[in-house]
Amino acid sequence: MKYTLIIAAFVALLWLGSLQAQNPKEQAYNVSIGSELHINDALQILETFSLQEKKKKLMNLSSYSGPINIPISNLPWTRALDLIILQNRLILKEYPGYIAVENIPEPPKNAEAPPVPLVVEAKDKQVRIKAVAMLADRSYLKSLGIDWSTVVNGEVTINAGFAGASQISSLMNLSGSGSTDVGRYRVNVNTLIKAMEMNQKGNILAQPNILVSSGKSGYIQVGQDISIKTADEAGNTTDAFFATGVILDVAPTVVEVDGVEVIHLKLTIERSSGVPSAVSTIITKSKSSTEVYLYNNEETVIGGLFDTDETRVRSGIPFLKDLPWWVFGIRYLTGYNTLEKKERELVITIKAEIVDNALERFKKAAGNSQP
Protein backbone atom coordinates (compact mmCIF):
# COMPACT_ATOMS: atom_id res chain seq x y z
CA MET A 1 0.00 0.00 0.00
CA LYS A 2 2.84 2.39 0.91
CA TYR A 3 4.63 1.73 -2.38
CA THR A 4 1.39 2.25 -4.33
CA LEU A 5 0.95 5.79 -2.90
CA ILE A 6 4.56 6.67 -3.72
CA ILE A 7 4.14 5.50 -7.33
CA ALA A 8 0.85 7.48 -7.71
CA ALA A 9 2.46 10.66 -6.39
CA PHE A 10 5.39 10.23 -8.76
CA VAL A 11 3.04 9.82 -11.77
CA ALA A 12 1.13 12.96 -10.75
CA LEU A 13 4.33 14.98 -10.58
CA LEU A 14 5.33 13.79 -14.04
CA TRP A 15 1.88 14.76 -15.47
CA LEU A 16 2.03 18.27 -13.97
CA GLY A 17 5.53 18.74 -15.34
CA SER A 18 4.40 17.77 -18.81
CA LEU A 19 1.58 20.33 -18.70
CA GLN A 20 3.97 23.12 -17.76
CA ALA A 21 6.32 22.15 -20.58
CA GLN A 22 3.58 22.41 -23.26
CA ASN A 23 3.79 26.01 -24.59
CA PRO A 24 3.02 27.88 -21.39
CA LYS A 25 2.82 31.22 -23.25
CA GLU A 26 0.24 29.96 -25.70
CA GLN A 27 -1.88 28.69 -22.86
CA ALA A 28 -1.67 32.04 -21.06
CA TYR A 29 -2.06 34.40 -24.10
CA ASN A 30 -5.12 32.97 -25.84
CA VAL A 31 -7.93 35.56 -26.24
CA SER A 32 -11.61 35.70 -27.15
CA ILE A 33 -13.07 38.96 -28.55
CA GLY A 34 -16.55 39.76 -29.88
CA SER A 35 -16.97 41.04 -33.44
CA GLU A 36 -18.73 44.24 -32.29
CA LEU A 37 -15.84 45.45 -30.14
CA HIS A 38 -14.26 48.71 -31.34
CA ILE A 39 -10.85 48.24 -32.94
CA ASN A 40 -9.18 50.61 -30.47
CA ASP A 41 -10.54 48.62 -27.52
CA ALA A 42 -9.45 45.35 -29.11
CA LEU A 43 -5.93 46.68 -29.69
CA GLN A 44 -5.79 47.86 -26.09
CA ILE A 45 -6.51 44.30 -24.95
CA LEU A 46 -3.88 42.82 -27.28
CA GLU A 47 -1.37 45.49 -26.24
CA THR A 48 -1.14 43.81 -22.82
CA PHE A 49 0.23 40.65 -24.41
CA SER A 50 2.46 42.61 -26.80
CA LEU A 51 4.12 44.37 -23.88
CA GLN A 52 4.67 41.10 -22.03
CA GLU A 53 6.04 39.15 -24.98
CA LYS A 54 7.66 41.73 -27.30
CA LYS A 55 8.05 44.71 -24.97
CA LYS A 56 6.33 46.93 -27.57
CA LYS A 57 3.19 49.05 -27.50
CA LEU A 58 0.37 48.45 -30.01
CA MET A 59 -0.89 51.64 -31.71
CA ASN A 60 -3.66 52.33 -34.24
CA LEU A 61 -2.31 54.84 -36.77
CA SER A 62 -4.88 54.02 -39.47
CA SER A 63 -7.94 56.02 -40.46
CA TYR A 64 -10.27 53.11 -39.64
CA SER A 65 -12.51 53.64 -36.63
CA GLY A 66 -15.10 50.92 -36.21
CA PRO A 67 -15.72 47.38 -34.96
CA ILE A 68 -13.29 44.57 -35.72
CA ASN A 69 -16.04 42.76 -37.71
CA ILE A 70 -14.77 39.24 -36.91
CA PRO A 71 -15.31 37.03 -33.82
CA ILE A 72 -12.16 35.80 -32.05
CA SER A 73 -12.62 32.57 -30.06
CA ASN A 74 -9.73 31.28 -27.92
CA LEU A 75 -6.91 32.13 -30.33
CA PRO A 76 -3.32 33.21 -29.65
CA TRP A 77 -3.12 36.98 -29.51
CA THR A 78 -0.82 37.18 -32.54
CA ARG A 79 -3.25 35.15 -34.63
CA ALA A 80 -6.14 37.30 -33.40
CA LEU A 81 -4.26 40.45 -34.40
CA ASP A 82 -3.59 39.07 -37.90
CA LEU A 83 -7.28 38.25 -38.42
CA ILE A 84 -8.35 41.74 -37.35
CA ILE A 85 -5.85 43.30 -39.76
CA LEU A 86 -6.92 41.13 -42.70
CA GLN A 87 -10.63 41.60 -42.05
CA ASN A 88 -10.43 45.41 -42.09
CA ARG A 89 -7.87 45.72 -44.91
CA LEU A 90 -5.06 47.14 -42.82
CA ILE A 91 -1.37 46.34 -42.42
CA LEU A 92 1.08 45.92 -39.51
CA LYS A 93 4.42 47.69 -39.32
CA GLU A 94 6.92 47.09 -36.52
CA TYR A 95 9.00 50.00 -35.30
CA PRO A 96 11.48 50.38 -32.42
CA GLY A 97 9.31 50.48 -29.31
CA TYR A 98 5.89 49.98 -30.90
CA ILE A 99 3.85 48.06 -33.46
CA ALA A 100 1.63 50.22 -35.69
CA VAL A 101 -1.65 49.39 -37.43
CA GLU A 102 -1.72 51.46 -40.65
CA ASN A 103 -3.66 51.89 -43.87
CA ILE A 104 -2.61 50.04 -46.99
CA PRO A 105 -0.47 52.56 -48.92
CA GLU A 106 -1.99 53.86 -52.14
CA PRO A 107 -0.23 53.00 -55.38
CA PRO A 108 1.99 55.82 -56.63
CA LYS A 109 0.25 58.17 -59.01
CA ASN A 110 1.51 58.60 -62.51
CA ALA A 111 3.88 61.47 -62.92
CA GLU A 112 2.09 64.65 -63.91
CA ALA A 113 2.49 65.72 -67.49
CA PRO A 114 4.94 68.57 -67.93
CA PRO A 115 3.26 71.96 -68.30
CA VAL A 116 2.53 73.11 -71.81
CA PRO A 117 4.84 75.95 -72.80
CA LEU A 118 3.13 79.33 -73.08
CA VAL A 119 4.39 79.67 -76.63
CA VAL A 120 2.36 76.61 -77.64
CA GLU A 121 -0.75 77.88 -75.83
CA ALA A 122 -0.45 81.24 -77.59
CA LYS A 123 -1.08 79.45 -80.89
CA ASP A 124 -4.45 78.07 -79.72
CA LYS A 125 -7.68 79.38 -81.17
CA GLN A 126 -9.78 81.72 -79.05
CA VAL A 127 -13.53 81.99 -78.66
CA ARG A 128 -15.49 85.17 -78.04
CA ILE A 129 -18.61 84.57 -75.96
CA LYS A 130 -21.35 87.19 -76.11
CA ALA A 131 -24.29 86.79 -73.77
CA VAL A 132 -27.40 88.82 -73.02
CA ALA A 133 -29.47 88.16 -69.89
CA MET A 134 -32.93 89.70 -69.94
CA LEU A 135 -36.02 89.58 -67.73
CA ALA A 136 -39.06 89.64 -70.04
CA ASP A 137 -42.77 89.97 -69.35
CA ARG A 138 -44.11 86.45 -69.70
CA SER A 139 -47.59 87.55 -70.76
CA TYR A 140 -46.04 89.58 -73.60
CA LEU A 141 -44.03 86.59 -74.80
CA LYS A 142 -47.14 84.40 -74.66
CA SER A 143 -49.14 86.93 -76.69
CA LEU A 144 -46.47 86.78 -79.39
CA GLY A 145 -46.41 82.98 -79.29
CA ILE A 146 -42.63 82.76 -79.04
CA ASP A 147 -41.11 79.28 -79.07
CA TRP A 148 -37.46 79.41 -78.00
CA SER A 149 -36.86 75.85 -79.22
CA THR A 150 -37.16 77.11 -82.82
CA VAL A 151 -34.06 79.34 -82.71
CA VAL A 152 -32.03 78.75 -85.89
CA ASN A 153 -29.39 81.07 -87.37
CA GLY A 154 -30.17 83.71 -84.75
CA GLU A 155 -33.89 83.84 -85.63
CA VAL A 156 -36.89 82.64 -83.63
CA THR A 157 -40.33 81.57 -84.82
CA ILE A 158 -43.33 83.62 -83.63
CA ASN A 159 -46.81 82.06 -83.86
CA ALA A 160 -48.72 85.31 -83.38
CA GLY A 161 -52.42 85.12 -82.66
CA PHE A 162 -54.88 87.99 -82.83
CA ALA A 163 -53.48 89.66 -79.70
CA GLY A 164 -49.91 89.72 -80.94
CA ALA A 165 -50.41 90.21 -84.67
CA SER A 166 -50.57 93.99 -84.36
CA GLN A 167 -47.08 94.07 -82.86
CA ILE A 168 -45.40 91.95 -85.55
CA SER A 169 -45.24 94.73 -88.16
CA SER A 170 -43.24 96.97 -85.82
CA LEU A 171 -40.79 94.12 -85.18
CA MET A 172 -40.40 93.43 -88.91
CA ASN A 173 -39.82 97.13 -89.66
CA LEU A 174 -37.34 97.41 -86.80
CA SER A 175 -35.29 94.47 -88.01
CA GLY A 176 -35.47 95.36 -91.70
CA SER A 177 -35.60 91.62 -92.44
CA GLY A 178 -37.52 88.51 -91.62
CA SER A 179 -39.96 86.11 -93.20
CA THR A 180 -43.63 85.24 -92.85
CA ASP A 181 -45.63 82.08 -93.51
CA VAL A 182 -49.39 82.13 -92.75
CA GLY A 183 -49.28 83.41 -89.18
CA ARG A 184 -45.72 82.22 -88.55
CA TYR A 185 -42.95 84.80 -88.48
CA ARG A 186 -39.17 84.56 -88.26
CA VAL A 187 -37.64 87.42 -86.29
CA ASN A 188 -34.03 88.06 -85.30
CA VAL A 189 -33.50 87.30 -81.60
CA ASN A 190 -31.49 90.47 -80.94
CA THR A 191 -34.17 92.54 -82.67
CA LEU A 192 -36.82 90.95 -80.49
CA ILE A 193 -34.86 91.76 -77.33
CA LYS A 194 -34.38 95.39 -78.41
CA ALA A 195 -38.09 95.70 -79.20
CA MET A 196 -39.09 94.34 -75.79
CA GLU A 197 -36.75 96.78 -74.07
CA MET A 198 -38.08 99.72 -76.11
CA ASN A 199 -41.69 98.77 -75.31
CA GLN A 200 -40.79 98.33 -71.61
CA LYS A 201 -41.74 94.66 -71.76
CA GLY A 202 -38.37 93.56 -70.42
CA ASN A 203 -35.12 94.86 -69.00
CA ILE A 204 -31.59 93.70 -69.77
CA LEU A 205 -29.75 92.55 -66.64
CA ALA A 206 -26.29 92.11 -68.11
CA GLN A 207 -24.44 91.82 -71.41
CA PRO A 208 -21.19 90.00 -70.58
CA ASN A 209 -18.61 89.70 -73.34
CA ILE A 210 -15.55 87.53 -72.76
CA LEU A 211 -12.68 86.17 -74.88
CA VAL A 212 -11.49 82.70 -73.81
CA SER A 213 -8.70 80.51 -75.18
CA SER A 214 -9.76 77.13 -76.52
CA GLY A 215 -9.73 74.52 -73.77
CA LYS A 216 -9.66 77.12 -70.98
CA SER A 217 -12.45 78.48 -68.79
CA GLY A 218 -13.77 82.00 -68.32
CA TYR A 219 -15.76 83.54 -65.48
CA ILE A 220 -17.77 86.76 -65.22
CA GLN A 221 -19.75 88.01 -62.23
CA VAL A 222 -21.92 91.13 -62.33
CA GLY A 223 -23.08 91.55 -58.75
CA GLN A 224 -21.68 91.28 -55.27
CA ASP A 225 -20.59 88.73 -52.68
CA ILE A 226 -22.67 88.47 -49.53
CA SER A 227 -21.28 87.16 -46.25
CA ILE A 228 -22.99 84.82 -43.82
CA LYS A 229 -21.62 84.37 -40.33
CA THR A 230 -21.02 80.77 -39.31
CA ALA A 231 -19.51 79.12 -36.23
CA ASP A 232 -16.85 76.43 -36.40
CA GLU A 233 -16.40 73.50 -34.01
CA ALA A 234 -14.42 75.64 -31.58
CA GLY A 235 -17.19 78.24 -31.43
CA ASN A 236 -15.28 80.87 -33.41
CA THR A 237 -17.38 83.07 -35.72
CA THR A 238 -16.27 83.21 -39.34
CA ASP A 239 -17.64 84.80 -42.52
CA ALA A 240 -18.63 82.58 -45.45
CA PHE A 241 -18.99 84.48 -48.74
CA PHE A 242 -21.46 83.59 -51.50
CA ALA A 243 -21.40 85.08 -55.00
CA THR A 244 -24.65 86.63 -56.22
CA GLY A 245 -25.77 88.57 -59.27
CA VAL A 246 -25.46 87.48 -62.90
CA ILE A 247 -22.68 84.87 -63.08
CA LEU A 248 -21.37 83.40 -66.33
CA ASP A 249 -18.98 80.43 -66.36
CA VAL A 250 -17.90 79.14 -69.78
CA ALA A 251 -15.39 76.60 -71.08
CA PRO A 252 -15.20 76.54 -74.92
CA THR A 253 -13.10 74.13 -76.96
CA VAL A 254 -12.56 74.46 -80.72
CA VAL A 255 -12.60 71.09 -82.49
CA GLU A 256 -12.35 70.27 -86.18
CA VAL A 257 -14.84 67.85 -87.74
CA ASP A 258 -14.53 67.01 -91.44
CA GLY A 259 -12.53 70.18 -92.04
CA VAL A 260 -15.07 72.41 -90.27
CA GLU A 261 -14.34 74.11 -86.96
CA VAL A 262 -17.08 73.78 -84.34
CA ILE A 263 -17.20 74.91 -80.73
CA HIS A 264 -17.82 72.52 -77.85
CA LEU A 265 -19.24 74.83 -75.17
CA LYS A 266 -19.77 74.08 -71.49
CA LEU A 267 -21.88 76.86 -70.07
CA THR A 268 -23.31 77.73 -66.65
CA ILE A 269 -25.22 80.96 -66.12
CA GLU A 270 -26.84 82.04 -62.89
CA ARG A 271 -28.91 84.94 -61.61
CA SER A 272 -29.14 85.14 -57.84
CA SER A 273 -29.78 87.58 -55.04
CA GLY A 274 -29.58 87.27 -51.27
CA VAL A 275 -30.86 89.15 -48.25
CA PRO A 276 -28.71 88.33 -45.20
CA SER A 277 -30.04 88.82 -41.68
CA ALA A 278 -29.10 87.94 -38.13
CA VAL A 279 -31.36 84.87 -38.16
CA SER A 280 -31.14 83.39 -41.67
CA THR A 281 -30.26 84.26 -45.24
CA ILE A 282 -32.43 83.54 -48.27
CA ILE A 283 -30.65 83.28 -51.62
CA THR A 284 -33.02 83.38 -54.60
CA LYS A 285 -31.37 81.68 -57.55
CA SER A 286 -32.13 80.91 -61.20
CA LYS A 287 -29.42 78.70 -62.70
CA SER A 288 -28.97 76.90 -65.97
CA SER A 289 -26.17 74.60 -67.17
CA THR A 290 -25.72 73.13 -70.62
CA GLU A 291 -23.17 71.53 -72.92
CA VAL A 292 -23.67 72.15 -76.64
CA TYR A 293 -21.89 72.21 -79.99
CA LEU A 294 -22.09 75.45 -81.99
CA TYR A 295 -20.65 76.44 -85.33
CA ASN A 296 -18.83 79.74 -85.75
CA ASN A 297 -21.11 82.77 -85.03
CA GLU A 298 -24.06 80.57 -84.13
CA GLU A 299 -26.47 81.88 -81.50
CA THR A 300 -28.57 79.88 -79.06
CA VAL A 301 -31.14 80.86 -76.46
CA ILE A 302 -31.80 79.55 -72.95
CA GLY A 303 -35.35 80.23 -71.77
CA GLY A 304 -38.01 78.84 -69.48
CA LEU A 305 -36.63 80.22 -66.18
CA PHE A 306 -39.55 81.94 -64.47
CA ASP A 307 -40.01 84.06 -61.37
CA THR A 308 -42.82 86.17 -59.94
CA ASP A 309 -42.52 89.85 -59.02
CA GLU A 310 -45.03 91.00 -56.41
CA THR A 311 -45.79 94.72 -56.10
CA ARG A 312 -48.15 96.41 -53.62
CA VAL A 313 -50.10 99.23 -55.31
CA ARG A 314 -52.20 101.92 -53.62
CA SER A 315 -55.23 102.96 -55.71
CA GLY A 316 -58.19 105.32 -55.16
CA ILE A 317 -58.98 109.02 -55.16
CA PRO A 318 -55.82 111.06 -55.67
CA PHE A 319 -54.47 112.87 -52.61
CA LEU A 320 -57.24 111.60 -50.34
CA LYS A 321 -56.09 107.99 -50.58
CA ASP A 322 -52.63 109.00 -49.29
CA LEU A 323 -53.74 110.91 -46.20
CA PRO A 324 -52.42 109.68 -42.82
CA TRP A 325 -54.64 107.28 -40.94
CA TRP A 326 -55.29 109.77 -38.14
CA VAL A 327 -57.09 112.22 -40.48
CA PHE A 328 -60.53 110.88 -39.64
CA GLY A 329 -59.73 107.58 -41.37
CA ILE A 330 -60.41 109.14 -44.79
CA ARG A 331 -57.67 107.03 -46.45
CA TYR A 332 -59.70 103.88 -45.75
CA LEU A 333 -62.81 105.32 -47.45
CA THR A 334 -61.07 106.77 -50.50
CA GLY A 335 -58.40 104.18 -51.31
CA TYR A 336 -57.43 100.53 -51.23
CA ASN A 337 -54.32 98.37 -51.60
CA THR A 338 -53.84 95.73 -54.26
CA LEU A 339 -51.09 93.16 -54.73
CA GLU A 340 -50.01 92.86 -58.35
CA LYS A 341 -48.19 89.74 -59.42
CA LYS A 342 -46.17 89.86 -62.61
CA GLU A 343 -44.61 86.71 -64.03
CA ARG A 344 -41.25 87.19 -65.71
CA GLU A 345 -39.04 84.90 -67.77
CA LEU A 346 -35.26 84.96 -67.71
CA VAL A 347 -34.08 84.81 -71.33
CA ILE A 348 -30.39 84.29 -72.04
CA THR A 349 -28.85 84.48 -75.52
CA ILE A 350 -25.41 83.01 -76.16
CA LYS A 351 -23.32 83.66 -79.27
CA ALA A 352 -19.95 82.00 -79.88
CA GLU A 353 -17.39 83.32 -82.38
CA ILE A 354 -14.04 81.73 -83.24
CA VAL A 355 -11.21 84.27 -83.13
CA ASP A 356 -7.65 83.89 -84.42
CA ASN A 357 -4.89 83.55 -81.87
CA ALA A 358 -2.77 86.50 -80.81
CA LEU A 359 0.03 85.72 -83.31
CA GLU A 360 -2.37 85.61 -86.29
CA ARG A 361 -4.06 88.83 -85.19
CA PHE A 362 -0.66 90.51 -84.94
CA LYS A 363 0.31 89.37 -88.45
CA LYS A 364 -2.98 90.70 -89.87
CA ALA A 365 -2.61 93.99 -88.02
CA ALA A 366 1.00 94.33 -89.27
CA GLY A 367 -0.07 93.55 -92.84
CA ASN A 368 -2.86 96.12 -92.79
CA SER A 369 -0.54 98.81 -91.41
CA GLN A 370 1.90 98.45 -94.31
CA PRO A 371 1.37 100.84 -97.26
Summary of the structure (lengths in Angstrom):
residues: 371
radius of gyration: 39.4
end to end distance: 140.1
largest distance: 140.1
contacts: 945
relative contact order: 0.11
helix: 29%
strand: 46%
